[in-house]
Structures are given as C-alpha cells and as structure tokens.
Amino acid sequence: MSELTKLTIADARDKLAAKEITAVELTQSCLDAIEAADALGAFVHKTPEVALDQAKAADARIASGTAAPMTGIPLGIKDLFCTKGVNSQAASAILDGFKPEYESTITQQLFDAGAVMLGKLNMDEFAMGSSNETSTYGNAVNPWRRGNDDTALTPGGSSGGSASAVSADLCLGATGTDTGGSIRQPAAFTGIVGLKPTYGRCSRWGVVAFASSLDQAGPMVKSVRDAAIMGAAMMGHDPKDSTSADLPVPDFEAMLTGDIKGKVIGIPKEYRMDGMPDEIETLWADGAAMLKDAGAELRDISLPHTKYALPAYYVIAPAEASSNLARYDGVRFGHRAKLSQGDGINEMYEKTRAEGFGPEVQRRVMIGTYVLSAGFYDAYYNRARKVRALIKKDFEDVFASGVDAILTPATPSAAFGLGEMADADPVQMYLNDVFTVTVNLAGLPGISVPTGVDRQGLPLGLQLIGQPWEEGDLLNTAYALETAAGFMEKPQRWW
C-alpha cells in the first residue's frame, strides 16, 4: 500500500498546495488500496473513472491558485447519499439499480470544494443497525482484530463501511450519517474520529431518510483537525431543506488552539451504567483527568431522564421510519416484485416490500406502524415525544449552569464479533446506542475521539457533547483530548 493513503486530510492538503504530490497520484493510490481490500466489504460501488476525472480537475484548480481546503482530497461516500448517475441504494434490495438524476446537497458541496469521490460505502440497510450486518451487500468488516485472533469484527453501524474504509486507509475521509449514534459508535469501534453536528447544520436534502427529526450527516476522518476541515465543507444553509439552519459556518480549523483553560466539562452520573466494563470506566476516568490536566474544570452533573432515552428513541425512530419508507412501493423507482395473474396493487406493494426490505427494516417498520396506530398513538408515540422534550431540557439546564461540554464513553464495549449477537434479543443490539441516542433526541453536536485500546488491543473512544451550534468549541475541546491521549495505533494489515 502506498504511504500516500495514510495521509490525513490536513497533511494531504498541505502537500498538494506545495506541489509535493498531485491529486491524481493521491487518488490512484487510494484506488489501488481499495482494489486490494475487497475482504473488508467497505466499498460497494467503485467509481474510479469519476475519481480520476475529479482528481485531474482538482490538479488544474490547484495550479490556478483557486483551491479550497478539500480540493483533491479522495473521499468515500456512504450509500445513503444520492449521487447523480451512481448507484444509491441505502444498502437495500428495494432500491436495487436506483441511480438518481440529482446530487445530494452535501456531496455537491464537497465536489464544489474540489473533493474526489472514490465510490459508495457499505452501511446497514436504510441506516438501521449497529453492526453493518443488515446490508444487502453483505457485512462490512472491521480492519482491527483481537490480538492474534482472526475472528471478523463489526466496524459498527450504520456507517460501518465509512468507518472501515477510513481506518484501513482506503480513503482520507468519508461521509457518515448519525440517527442514534451511527457516526460516533463506528468511529469508536475503528479508532477514528466521527463528528455528528447540531441538527440542522448539514442539509438532509438528497440523503435517504430514516428518521427525519434525528438524522444528521457528518464527517468520519483520521483526526480532529480533519473533522474541522471536512465538517466545514459539509455544513451550511440549504433552502431545499426546511430544517437547515441559516447560520454562518465558522472556520473551525482556526479555532483549534488546544487551549481549554477555564472550560467546564460535565461528567453525568447517569452514564455510569450497571455492568459497564472496567476498561470503559478507566478510559472515561483517564479522559477526564487529561482534560483536567489541560486546564478544564470537571463538574459532576445530572441528566435525570437519560434512562428513558433508549425506549423513547426506539419508539420515535421506527415511527418516522415507517412513514418515510412508505414511499418504497414498487411503483415509481427501485425494485418491483413479479406479479401473478390477478394480482392487484395491494399484492404488488406486499410482495415488493417483502422481497425488498430486510428483516431489521421490516421489524422497525412494523414497530413504527404499531406505535402510530389509532389505539396506541397516545400511549407510545406522544409519550415518547414528551420524554424527548424532557431529555432536551436536561441538557439545556446543564448548559445553562455554565457547563461547556459533557464527557461520556462513546460505546459500552469495544467492537464485537460479526454474528455474535445474531441470536440475541434485538434489544441487546439496540443497547449499543445507550450513550449516543440522547444527543440525537436533543439535536446536539457530539464527537467520538479514539483515546485508548482494551486488553485485546481494540480501540476505544470517548464522546464529547457540545452546546447547540458550538461545533468549533466542541472540536477544540476534542483536539485537546486527542492531543493528550496521543492515540497513534493502527490496525495490523490482514486483508
């Protein structure tokens, strides 16, 4: 593998500007790495011709002196983002062969900034999953292994292909989406940085919807500085998205001073869960000590409604999913089942959805339809919405008391083996989101930073939660944590 693929976005930008490398060389090295990494199952639609054309255009732009920070940077794009003329399936059989005639706002912004698309990345079907095992393409695989054990591990979900590709140095960065932790949990499982911006910071237009009031796109990258660079290129107001915030996007990279003296970091007592592994407890305590040593003040805080977050999330998200996925009916686009003589439109809907949706998507659609039904709407959906409001108020009260950011674990464990939870109660899988869903319910920014490894050598991450619209401040605190932790480990190549 070429050393070029190991560059961070910041390093590559500087080398491109100094004419030490070309965008075509950098892109070709990534394309070569992708071809040699099929065992990871990360890239599901490769676009080498598109990539090389964009790289040539990037080199011309750099030569003309009009380059942006992302110009010439090779990226992977999660399959949830619509890309014009390129398969965009949301990892579902029901969208087999779907090639949009339009570009999502975020990918358009990245391409306008000169970024290069290497291809589309694996994910859980319709972003529903925590292990990338619900994809129509098959599993994405974590490049990390437990010591000398060759068990295939999950890269997390739903942005598992994005996490695997960045961790294995197949691309310099990738787009992800986060509905209940789908950027932060995979980032923690693979030893990379994942930023979930404030709800409304990134346009949702052209991103296949799972739960519209929770979904938010963000960057998955190798460092906090890269998150600042790529995040700024992805954010911004979009009139095509009614939930997009009309706020200026600051220069996040310029805010990375590492100076957090006087900042107040909250440590929520409710995140100390029963049965939490000692390694996670130690990691959390060590992270808090690092921030204290950097000059921050630690403060014990309470987020009293945290214990209701998972139940509320798994009512609200499936309810919105059942509404959003009603459009996949076999009539206008995507897969249509073969019909028998005498079949009507109802049979076409039923057969198409039975063939097109996988078991996890079917489960969530049925849960969502149930909680929205006439007899249960108030008992489940309305109650969950009230709980969501209480969770949001918990955070508002903490931030109003002078807390600048909140430090928690990102995941309740390190990456687990693919198939290890296959026979478990689905709720066991849902518990992977226990530290992340509150952030989506409250619409806050959150970031996962790799800070250590467990006794088997697998990466572990910590999560920082910030105030609304304060991604710059959050990134700076994350930068201080990243600097103090000094995490440099990479997976041993086996693929």
C-alpha positions in Angstrom: 0.0 0.0 0.0 1.2 3.5 -0.9 2.2 5.7 2.0 0.0 8.4 0.4 -3.2 6.7 1.6 -2.0 7.1 5.2 -2.0 10.9 5.0 -4.6 12.9 6.9 -6.7 15.5 5.1 -4.7 18.3 6.6 -1.3 16.8 5.5 -2.6 15.9 2.0 -3.9 19.5 1.6 -0.5 20.9 2.5 1.4 18.6 0.2 -1.0 19.3 -2.7 -0.6 23.0 -2.1 3.2 22.7 -2.0 3.1 20.6 -5.3 4.9 17.7 -3.5 2.1 15.4 -4.7 -0.7 15.6 -7.3 -4.4 14.8 -6.7 -4.2 12.2 -9.4 -1.3 10.4 -7.6 -3.2 10.5 -4.3 -6.4 9.3 -5.9 -4.7 6.5 -7.7 -3.0 5.3 -4.5 -6.4 5.1 -2.8 -8.0 3.3 -5.8 -5.2 0.7 -5.7 -5.7 0.3 -1.9 -9.5 -0.2 -2.5 -8.9 -2.9 -5.1 -6.7 -4.8 -2.7 -9.2 -4.6 0.2 -12.4 -6.4 -1.0 -12.2 -8.6 2.1 -13.3 -5.6 4.2 -16.5 -5.2 2.2 -16.3 -1.4 2.7 -16.7 -0.1 -0.9 -19.8 -1.4 -2.7 -19.9 0.8 -5.8 -16.4 1.8 -7.0 -16.2 4.9 -9.3 -12.6 5.0 -10.5 -13.4 7.0 -13.7 -15.3 9.6 -11.8 -12.5 9.8 -9.2 -9.7 10.3 -11.8 -11.7 12.9 -13.7 -12.3 14.9 -10.5 -8.7 14.5 -9.5 -7.5 16.0 -12.8 -9.9 18.9 -12.3 -8.5 19.3 -8.8 -4.9 19.5 -10.0 -6.0 22.1 -12.5 -7.7 24.1 -9.8 -4.6 23.9 -7.5 -2.4 25.0 -10.4 -4.6 28.0 -10.9 -4.4 29.0 -7.3 -8.1 28.7 -6.6 -8.0 25.6 -4.5 -10.3 25.1 -1.4 -9.1 23.1 1.7 -10.9 19.9 0.4 -9.6 20.3 -3.2 -8.0 17.0 -4.4 -9.0 15.0 -1.2 -10.2 11.5 -2.0 -13.4 10.5 -0.1 -15.7 7.6 0.3 -19.5 8.4 0.2 -21.9 6.5 2.4 -24.5 4.7 0.2 -27.3 6.8 1.9 -26.2 9.9 -0.1 -27.8 10.3 -3.5 -25.0 10.7 -6.1 -26.0 11.6 -9.7 -25.7 8.7 -12.1 -24.2 6.4 -9.5 -26.0 3.6 -7.6 -27.5 5.0 -4.4 -29.3 2.0 -2.7 -29.2 2.7 1.0 -27.8 -0.9 1.1 -31.4 -2.1 0.4 -32.6 -4.6 -2.2 -35.7 -2.4 -2.7 -33.5 0.3 -4.3 -31.5 -2.2 -6.5 -30.3 -0.3 -9.6 -31.5 3.1 -8.5 -29.3 5.8 -10.0 -30.5 9.3 -9.0 -30.8 12.1 -11.5 -29.7 14.6 -8.9 -26.9 15.1 -6.3 -27.4 15.4 -2.6 -26.6 18.9 -1.3 -23.7 17.6 0.9 -21.9 15.7 -1.9 -22.5 18.7 -4.2 -20.8 21.0 -1.7 -17.9 18.6 -1.3 -17.5 18.3 -5.1 -17.8 22.1 -5.5 -14.9 22.3 -3.0 -12.9 20.0 -5.2 -13.2 16.7 -3.3 -12.8 13.4 -5.1 -15.4 10.5 -4.9 -13.7 7.1 -4.9 -17.0 5.3 -4.6 -20.0 4.4 -2.4 -19.6 2.8 1.0 -21.4 -0.1 2.8 -23.8 0.5 5.6 -26.8 -1.0 7.4 -29.9 -1.2 5.3 -31.6 2.3 5.5 -29.2 3.1 8.3 -31.0 0.7 10.6 -28.4 -1.2 12.6 -25.4 -1.0 14.9 -23.1 -3.6 13.3 -23.4 -3.3 9.5 -25.0 -6.8 9.3 -28.3 -5.7 7.7 -26.8 -4.7 4.4 -28.0 -6.2 1.1 -24.3 -6.1 0.1 -23.2 -8.3 3.0 -21.2 -7.4 6.0 -18.6 -4.6 6.2 -15.6 -5.9 8.3 -13.6 -4.0 10.9 -9.8 -3.8 9.9 -8.9 -4.4 13.6 -8.5 -7.8 15.1 -8.4 -9.0 18.7 -4.7 -9.8 19.4 -3.8 -12.9 17.3 -7.5 -13.9 17.0 -8.7 -13.9 13.4 -12.4 -13.5 14.3 -14.1 -11.0 11.9 -15.3 -8.0 14.0 -18.0 -5.5 13.3 -17.0 -2.0 12.3 -20.1 -0.7 14.0 -23.2 0.7 12.3 -24.8 2.1 10.4 -21.8 3.9 8.9 -19.7 0.7 9.1 -18.3 0.9 5.6 -17.2 4.5 6.2 -15.5 3.6 9.4 -13.8 0.6 8.0 -12.6 2.5 4.9 -11.1 5.4 6.8 -9.5 3.1 9.5 -7.9 0.9 6.8 -6.5 4.0 4.9 -8.6 3.3 1.8 -9.7 6.9 1.7 -8.7 10.1 3.6 -12.2 10.7 4.9 -15.8 9.6 4.4 -19.3 10.9 4.8 -21.5 9.3 7.5 -25.0 9.8 8.9 -26.0 9.7 12.6 -29.6 9.0 13.7 -28.8 7.4 17.1 -25.0 7.1 17.1 -24.3 5.8 13.5 -21.2 8.1 13.1 -19.9 8.0 16.7 -20.2 4.3 17.5 -18.4 3.0 14.3 -15.7 5.7 14.8 -15.1 4.4 18.3 -15.0 0.8 17.1 -12.4 1.5 14.4 -10.1 4.0 16.1 -11.1 7.1 14.1 -12.8 10.5 14.7 -16.5 10.9 14.0 -18.4 14.2 14.3 -22.2 14.4 14.5 -23.1 18.1 14.0 -26.0 20.0 15.6 -29.3 19.0 13.9 -29.8 21.4 11.1 -26.1 22.2 10.5 -25.9 19.8 7.5 -28.5 19.6 4.8 -30.6 16.4 4.6 -31.7 17.1 1.0 -30.7 14.1 -1.1 -29.9 11.9 1.9 -32.2 8.9 2.1 -34.3 9.4 5.2 -34.5 7.1 8.1 -35.9 9.3 11.0 -36.2 12.8 9.7 -36.1 14.6 13.1 -33.0 12.7 14.2 -30.9 12.2 11.0 -27.7 14.3 10.7 -24.8 13.8 8.4 -21.2 14.4 9.4 -17.5 13.6 8.6 -15.6 10.4 9.6 -11.9 11.1 9.5 -8.5 10.3 11.0 -8.1 13.3 13.2 -10.0 16.2 14.9 -8.3 18.7 12.6 -9.7 16.7 9.6 -13.1 16.8 11.2 -12.9 20.6 11.3 -11.8 20.8 7.7 -14.2 18.3 6.1 -17.1 19.3 8.5 -16.9 22.9 7.4 -17.2 21.9 3.8 -20.3 19.7 4.5 -22.2 22.3 6.6 -24.1 25.3 5.6 -27.7 26.6 4.9 -29.7 24.9 2.2 -33.1 26.4 1.2 -34.1 22.9 -0.1 -34.1 21.6 3.4 -36.7 23.2 5.7 -34.8 22.1 8.8 -31.5 23.6 7.6 -30.3 26.4 9.9 -29.4 29.7 8.2 -26.3 30.3 10.2 -22.7 31.1 9.1 -20.2 28.3 9.3 -17.1 29.5 11.2 -13.5 28.5 10.3 -13.4 25.5 12.6 -9.7 24.7 11.9 -8.7 28.2 13.0 -10.4 27.5 16.4 -8.2 24.5 17.2 -5.9 26.1 19.7 -6.0 23.3 22.2 -6.5 25.9 24.9 -9.3 24.8 27.2 -8.3 26.6 30.4 -11.4 27.5 32.4 -13.7 25.3 30.3 -16.2 23.4 32.4 -16.6 19.7 31.5 -19.7 17.9 32.8 -19.5 14.2 33.9 -23.0 12.8 34.0 -23.6 10.3 36.8 -26.4 8.6 34.8 -23.9 7.3 32.3 -22.3 5.1 34.9 -24.3 2.0 33.8 -24.6 -1.3 35.7 -22.3 -3.8 34.2 -20.1 -1.3 32.4 -16.7 -2.9 31.7 -13.8 -1.8 33.9 -11.9 -0.8 30.8 -14.6 1.7 29.8 -14.7 3.1 33.3 -10.9 3.5 33.4 -10.9 5.1 29.9 -13.6 7.6 31.0 -11.7 8.5 34.2 -8.4 8.8 32.3 -10.1 11.1 29.7 -11.5 13.3 32.4 -8.0 13.5 34.0 -6.5 14.5 30.7 -9.0 17.4 30.3 -8.4 18.5 33.9 -4.6 18.5 33.3 -5.2 20.7 30.2 -6.8 23.3 32.4 -10.5 22.4 32.3 -12.7 22.2 35.4 -14.6 18.9 35.9 -18.1 19.1 37.3 -20.4 16.2 38.3 -23.8 16.8 36.6 -27.1 15.0 36.4 -29.2 14.2 33.2 -32.1 12.6 35.1 -34.1 11.4 32.1 -31.2 9.5 30.4 -32.7 6.1 31.4 -35.7 6.8 29.2 -33.7 7.8 26.2 -33.4 4.3 24.5 -37.1 3.4 24.9 -38.1 6.9 23.6 -35.7 6.6 20.7 -36.9 3.2 19.7 -40.5 4.5 19.5 -39.7 7.8 17.7 -37.2 6.5 15.2 -39.3 3.5 13.9 -42.4 5.7 13.8 -40.7 8.1 11.5 -39.1 5.3 9.5 -42.5 3.6 8.9 -43.7 6.9 7.5 -40.6 7.6 5.4 -40.3 4.1 4.0 -43.9 4.1 2.8 -42.7 5.6 -0.5 -40.9 2.4 -1.5 -43.9 0.7 -3.1 -42.5 -0.7 -6.4 -44.4 1.9 -8.4 -42.0 4.8 -9.1 -38.4 3.6 -8.6 -36.4 0.7 -7.4 -37.3 -3.0 -7.2 -40.8 -4.2 -8.3 -41.9 -7.8 -7.5 -43.0 -10.1 -10.3 -46.8 -10.4 -10.0 -49.1 -13.4 -10.6 -52.2 -13.4 -12.8 -54.9 -11.5 -10.9 -52.6 -9.6 -8.5 -53.7 -6.1 -7.8 -51.9 -3.1 -6.4 -52.1 -4.3 -2.8 -50.4 -7.6 -3.8 -47.7 -5.6 -5.6 -47.0 -3.5 -2.5 -46.9 -6.5 -0.2 -44.7 -8.7 -2.5 -42.3 -5.8 -3.3 -41.8 -4.8 0.3 -41.5 -8.5 1.4 -38.7 -9.0 -1.1 -37.1 -5.6 -0.9 -36.9 -4.9 2.9 -34.6 -7.0 5.1 -35.7 -8.4 8.5 -34.5 -5.5 10.6 -36.1 -2.9 8.4 -39.3 -4.9 8.4 -39.2 -5.2 12.2 -38.7 -1.4 12.7 -41.4 -0.5 10.1 -43.9 -2.8 12.0 -42.9 -1.3 15.4 -43.3 2.2 13.9 -46.7 1.4 12.3 -47.9 -0.1 15.6 -47.0 2.9 17.8 -48.6 5.3 15.3 -51.9 3.3 15.1 -55.1 4.8 16.4 -55.2 2.9 19.7 -51.6 3.3 20.6 -50.6 6.8 19.4 -51.0 8.5 22.7 -49.7 5.5 24.8 -46.4 5.3 22.8 -45.6 8.0 20.3 -46.9 11.0 22.1 -45.4 9.8 25.4 -42.1 9.3 23.7 -42.2 12.8 22.3 -42.8 14.2 25.8 -39.8 12.2 27.1 -37.7 13.6 24.3 -38.7 17.1 25.4 -37.6 16.3 29.0 -34.2 14.9 27.8 -33.6 18.1 25.7 -34.4 20.2 28.8 -31.9 18.2 30.9 -29.2 19.3 28.5 -30.4 22.8 28.4 -30.4 23.1 32.2 -26.8 21.7 32.4 -25.5 24.1 29.7 -27.3 27.0 31.3 -25.5 26.2 34.6 -22.2 27.0 32.9 -21.1 23.6 31.5 -19.3 24.0 28.2 -19.1 20.3 27.1 -20.0 16.8 28.5 -17.6 13.9 28.5 -19.0 10.3 28.3 -18.0 6.9 26.9 -18.8 6.5 23.2 -19.8 2.8 23.4 -20.4 0.3 26.2 -17.7 -2.0 24.8 -15.1 -2.5 22.1 -16.1 -4.0 18.7 -17.7 -7.4 19.0 -17.6 -10.3 16.5 -19.8 -10.4 13.4 -22.6 -12.8 14.1 -22.1 -12.8 17.9 -25.4 -11.0 18.5 -27.3 -12.8 15.7 -29.3 -15.0 18.1 -29.6 -12.4 20.8 -32.7 -10.4 21.7 -32.7 -7.4 19.3 -32.7 -5.1 22.3 -29.2 -6.3 23.1 -28.0 -4.8 19.8 -30.0 -1.7 20.5 -28.1 -1.2 23.8 -25.0 -0.3 21.7 -26.6 3.1 21.3 -27.1 3.7 25.0 -24.5 6.6 25.2 -25.3 8.2 21.9 -29.1 8.4 21.3 -29.6 11.3 23.8 -27.5 13.5 21.6 -29.8 12.9 18.6 -33.0 13.3 20.7 -31.7 16.7 21.9 -30.3 17.7 18.5 -26.9 18.4 19.9 -23.4 18.1 18.4 -21.3 15.1 19.5 -17.9 13.8 18.6 -16.1 10.5 19.2 -12.4 10.6 19.8 -10.1 7.5 20.0 -8.3 7.6 23.3 -7.1 4.1 24.1 -7.2 0.3 23.5 -8.7 -2.5 25.5 -6.7 -5.5 26.8 -7.2 -7.3 23.4 -5.7 -4.3 21.5 -9.1 -3.0 20.2 -9.7 0.8 20.0 -12.0 2.5 22.5 -13.4 6.0 22.1 -14.7 8.8 24.3 -17.6 11.1 23.4 -17.8 14.8 23.9 -21.2 16.5 23.7 -21.3 20.2 22.9 -23.8 23.1 23.1 -26.0 23.7 20.0 -24.2 25.4 17.1 -20.9 25.3 19.0 -19.1 22.8 16.9 -16.0 25.0 16.9 -15.8 25.0 20.7 -16.5 21.2 20.8 -13.8 20.5 18.2 -11.3 22.5 20.2 -12.1 20.5 23.4 -11.8 17.3 21.3 -8.5 18.5 19.9 -7.2 19.0 23.5 -8.4 15.4 24.4 -6.9 14.0 21.2 -3.5 15.7 21.9 -3.4 14.5 25.5 -4.4 10.9 24.6 -1.8 10.7 21.8 -3.7 7.7 20.2 -1.5 6.6 17.3 -2.4 2.9 16.9 -3.4 1.5 13.5 -4.8 -2.0 12.7 -2.3 -4.6 11.5 -2.9 -5.3 7.9 -4.5 -8.8 7.2 -6.8 -8.1 4.3 
